[in-house]
Amino acid sequence: GGAASRAHLRGAVPPAVALRALARSRTAWALTVFFAAQSMQAYIAFGWFARFLDDHGVSHGRAGAMVALLTAVGIPVSLVAPRVPRDRHRLVILLFCACNVVSYVGLAVDPVGGAWAWMALAGIGGGTFPIALTLIGLRAHTPVTTAALSAFVQVIGYIVAGTGPLLFGALFSATGSWGLPLAVLFVSLALTLVAAWPST
């Protein structure tokens, strides 16, 4: 986000001042978009993937197990991702996003035959979440600015991300098709990638 943006994040200033500075920081907004977009995908996955699979003929219990696999795969990924060296963050984000691309394309073209694989790949793709949290600490170098940046990113990010499942469901109700709802995932993924570069 430029030298001026980084200077805002480094200054040991009172929280109110820090928040005003963050609102003018391209880095802070890039982090917020990155956090919101990747969280939106997770919210949609947990809220709608079981219904999506069930609608394509997967039994309710099996669909639930598949979403549980997504969660289980994400646990070790979330433990390893924060340990990735800083100079490899962009590469790792690309790999996570590539996993999500394959998962979403798979859900679109073969939602039943490869469903276990698509859920596992989505679980790996969720590694962008711990990376996002790690970046907050890396981009703010004092306790005060870290707290301010964390609040700024997460409050806005979670509010925006929370609209994802609502939009996903509204599009499905309006169209009776999964095409437009799945497009929400692809748009969120694209925003994740676009925002990742100035965030890292």
C-alpha positions in Angstrom: 0.0 0.0 0.0 2.9 2.4 -0.3 5.3 4.0 2.1 2.6 6.4 3.5 0.2 3.5 4.2 2.9 1.5 6.0 3.9 4.5 8.0 0.4 4.9 9.3 0.4 1.2 10.4 3.7 1.5 12.2 3.0 4.5 14.3 2.4 4.0 18.0 -0.7 6.3 18.1 -3.9 6.2 20.2 -6.6 3.8 18.9 -8.9 6.5 17.6 -6.1 8.1 15.6 -5.0 4.7 14.4 -8.4 3.9 13.1 -8.6 7.2 11.2 -5.2 6.5 9.7 -6.3 3.0 8.8 -9.4 4.3 6.9 -6.9 6.2 4.6 -4.6 3.2 4.2 -4.7 1.2 1.0 -2.9 -1.6 2.8 -5.6 -1.8 5.5 -8.3 -1.9 2.9 -6.5 -4.5 0.9 -6.3 -6.7 4.0 -9.9 -6.1 4.7 -11.0 -7.2 1.2 -8.7 -10.2 1.4 -10.1 -11.2 4.8 -13.7 -10.6 3.8 -13.5 -12.4 0.5 -11.9 -15.5 1.9 -14.2 -15.6 4.9 -17.3 -15.3 2.6 -16.2 -18.4 0.8 -16.0 -20.3 4.1 -19.4 -19.1 5.3 -21.0 -20.2 2.0 -19.2 -23.6 2.2 -20.4 -24.2 5.8 -23.9 -22.8 5.2 -24.7 -24.2 1.7 -22.5 -27.0 0.5 -24.5 -29.8 2.3 -27.7 -28.4 0.8 -26.0 -28.2 -2.6 -24.8 -31.8 -2.5 -28.2 -33.0 -1.2 -29.9 -31.2 -4.1 -27.7 -33.2 -6.5 -28.7 -36.5 -5.0 -26.2 -37.0 -2.3 -27.9 -38.3 0.9 -28.2 -35.9 3.8 -25.9 -37.9 6.0 -23.2 -38.3 3.4 -23.4 -34.6 2.4 -22.9 -33.7 6.1 -19.9 -36.1 6.2 -18.4 -34.4 3.2 -18.7 -31.0 4.8 -17.1 -32.5 7.9 -14.2 -33.6 5.8 -13.8 -30.0 4.6 -13.5 -28.9 8.2 -11.2 -31.7 9.2 -8.8 -31.1 6.3 -8.7 -27.4 7.2 -7.4 -28.0 10.7 -3.9 -29.2 9.9 -3.7 -26.6 7.1 -4.5 -23.9 9.6 -1.7 -25.1 11.9 0.9 -25.1 9.1 0.0 -22.0 7.1 1.1 -19.4 9.7 4.5 -21.0 9.8 5.1 -20.3 6.1 8.0 -17.8 5.6 6.9 -14.4 4.8 8.5 -14.4 1.4 6.4 -17.4 0.4 3.1 -16.0 1.4 2.1 -15.0 -2.2 3.0 -18.5 -3.5 1.0 -20.2 -0.8 -2.0 -18.0 -1.3 -1.8 -18.9 -5.0 -1.7 -22.6 -4.2 -4.7 -22.3 -1.8 -6.7 -20.3 -4.3 -5.8 -22.9 -7.0 -7.3 -25.6 -4.7 -10.5 -23.5 -4.5 -10.6 -23.0 -8.2 -10.5 -26.8 -8.8 -13.0 -27.4 -6.1 -15.6 -24.8 -7.4 -15.2 -25.9 -11.0 -15.6 -29.5 -9.8 -18.8 -28.7 -8.0 -20.1 -27.0 -11.1 -19.3 -29.8 -13.6 -19.3 -33.0 -11.5 -20.9 -32.2 -8.1 -21.5 -35.9 -7.2 -18.7 -38.0 -8.7 -15.8 -36.0 -7.3 -17.6 -34.5 -4.3 -15.1 -36.0 -1.7 -12.2 -34.5 -3.6 -13.9 -31.1 -4.0 -14.6 -30.9 -0.3 -11.0 -31.8 0.5 -9.6 -29.2 -1.9 -12.0 -26.6 -0.4 -10.6 -27.4 3.0 -7.1 -26.9 1.8 -8.1 -23.6 0.1 -9.4 -22.4 3.5 -5.8 -22.0 4.5 -6.1 -18.4 3.3 -7.9 -17.7 6.7 -4.8 -18.2 9.0 -2.7 -16.4 6.4 -5.0 -13.4 6.6 -4.7 -13.4 10.4 -0.9 -13.7 10.2 -0.7 -10.8 7.7 -2.5 -8.5 10.2 0.3 -9.0 12.7 3.0 -8.6 10.0 1.6 -5.4 8.6 1.3 -3.6 12.0 4.5 -3.4 14.0 3.3 -2.2 17.4 0.7 -3.6 19.8 -1.5 -0.5 19.4 -1.6 -0.6 15.6 -1.9 -4.4 15.6 -5.0 -4.1 17.8 -6.4 -1.3 15.7 -5.7 -3.1 12.4 -7.2 -6.3 13.7 -10.4 -4.6 14.8 -10.7 -2.7 11.5 -10.1 -5.7 9.3 -12.2 -8.2 11.2 -15.2 -6.1 12.1 -15.7 -4.9 8.5 -14.5 -8.2 7.0 -17.0 -10.4 9.0 -19.9 -8.0 8.3 -19.2 -8.2 4.6 -18.5 -12.0 4.7 -21.8 -12.5 6.5 -23.7 -11.3 3.4 -22.3 -14.1 1.3 -24.6 -16.9 2.5 -27.6 -14.6 2.3 -26.7 -13.6 -1.3 -26.0 -17.2 -2.2 -29.4 -18.3 -0.9 -31.2 -15.3 -2.4 -29.8 -16.1 -5.9 -30.8 -19.7 -5.6 -34.3 -18.8 -4.5 -34.7 -16.3 -7.3 -33.3 -18.5 -10.1 -34.0 -22.1 -8.9 -30.5 -22.8 -10.2 -27.1 -23.1 -8.7 -25.3 -21.3 -11.5 -25.5 -17.7 -10.2 -24.9 -18.8 -6.5 -21.7 -20.6 -7.6 -20.7 -17.4 -9.4 -20.6 -15.7 -6.0 -17.8 -18.1 -5.0 -15.8 -17.4 -8.1 -16.1 -13.6 -7.6 -15.1 -13.9 -4.0 -12.1 -16.0 -5.0 -11.1 -13.4 -7.6 -11.3 -10.7 -5.0 -9.2 -12.8 -2.6 -6.4 -13.0 -5.2 -6.6 -9.3 -6.2 -6.4 -8.2 -2.6 -3.7 -10.6 -1.7 -0.9 -8.8 -3.5 -1.0 -5.5 -1.7 -1.7 -7.3 1.6 1.5 -9.4 1.5 
